[in-house]
Amino acid sequence: MSAAILARVSVLSCKINRADEIDEIDQIHQINQMTNTPFKKYYRVDEVAKYFAISVRTVYRLIDEGELRRTKIRGCLRIPIDEITRYERKLREEMEAF
């Protein structure tokens, strides 16, 4: 990695660690955009459950109901980061509508 990219990542890390705390997945997404390198694009069901502070069974229910899209990689269920951010955006829009 070049020094310029490392400097940008360092600046981004400082911004990310500010007191009002940005969500972990948003941080990863921002770093991906800054460096143009993938960090983590797919998450396990238990990681998604932890992120949304819900049970693993609820994540499976969201998948079964079509609320959350998933993919399989060699038989393992994974949720893409883009799907997680899409679903989170949808939840925020629903909250703002009230």
N, C-alpha and C positions, 0 to 999 in steps of 0.2 A: 504494500500500500504506500502511496506517495505521502510525503510530509504534508502536503496541502489537504489531502483527504483526512489524515490523522488529526490535523488541526481543526478541521470542520467537525469531526466526530467529537473531539474534546470540547469544543464550544457547545455542541448539541448536548453532550452529556451534562455540562454545567446547567444548561437551560432545563434539561429534563429533571435534574435533582432539586429544583426549586421547591419551596415550602408547600405550594398548593398541589403538588404531586400529580403527574400525568399518568394515566393507566399504563400498565406494563406493555400491553399489546400495541398501544399507540406509540410507545417509545421504540419498540422494535420496528414498527412501520416507518417511523421517522428516520431511524438509522439506516434502514434499507434504502430509503429514498436518497439520503445523503451520500451513501457509499456506492450505490448501484450494485450491491452484492447482497444476495439473499442471506438472511440470518436464520429465521425459522418461519417457514411458510405453512406448516401443517401442525395441528395440535391434537393431542389425544382427548378423548371424551372427559377424562378426569381433570385435565388441565382447563378445559372449557368450563366445567362445573365449578372449579375453584375460582376462575376469573369472574364468573357471574354470581358467585356465592349461592349456588343452587346444588341440588343433589345430582349425582351421576344419572340416576333414574329419570330425573326431569330433563336432562339433556337428551337421553334416548327418546323420551316422549316428544320433545320438540322436533327431533329428527323424524320420528314416525308420523307426526302430524304435518310435516312439510314446512314447519316454521324455520328450521335450521337445516341447511343442505350439508351433505357430507360426501366424502369420497372414500374409496378403499384402496389401500396400497398393500399389495401382496396379502390380501385378506384382513388387513388391520384397518379399522375404522378411523378416519382422520377428518378434521374440520379445517378447511383452508382459512388462513388469516383474513382473506378478503370477505369470506362469508361471516366471520365473527364480527368484523367491523360493519358489514352491511346490517346484520341483525341488531347490533348495538345502536346504530344510527336509527333504525326503525323503532326501537324501544324509546330512544330520546324524542323522536318525533311524536310518538303516541303520548308521552308524558307532557310535552309542550302543548298538545292539543287540549289538554284538560285545564 
